[in-house]
């Protein structure tokens, strides 16, 4: 059986976590908002962007494909950020990306 130190194991897990989220756009970026925005600002941004990105608004086939993807991302961002509980969980996940070891891991 192999032995691995706790620190090395945490380093490997953090490395995988960083690769997974490295190039991911945040829900706040999709809505073009800061993370300190209010629920009202989230709703207003969603309404404004949904008018721009709705697939029916873009009739050309070239634009429609990218518009469909962008609109789905917009719906997902709004779904997460519009509910206080899911937004709090999402904000916590973002904070772990900024400081990948989190506050719960301590080494002796």
Helices and strands as residue ranges (DSSP letters): H 6-21, H 27-30, H 39-53, G 55-57, H 61-81, H 84-98
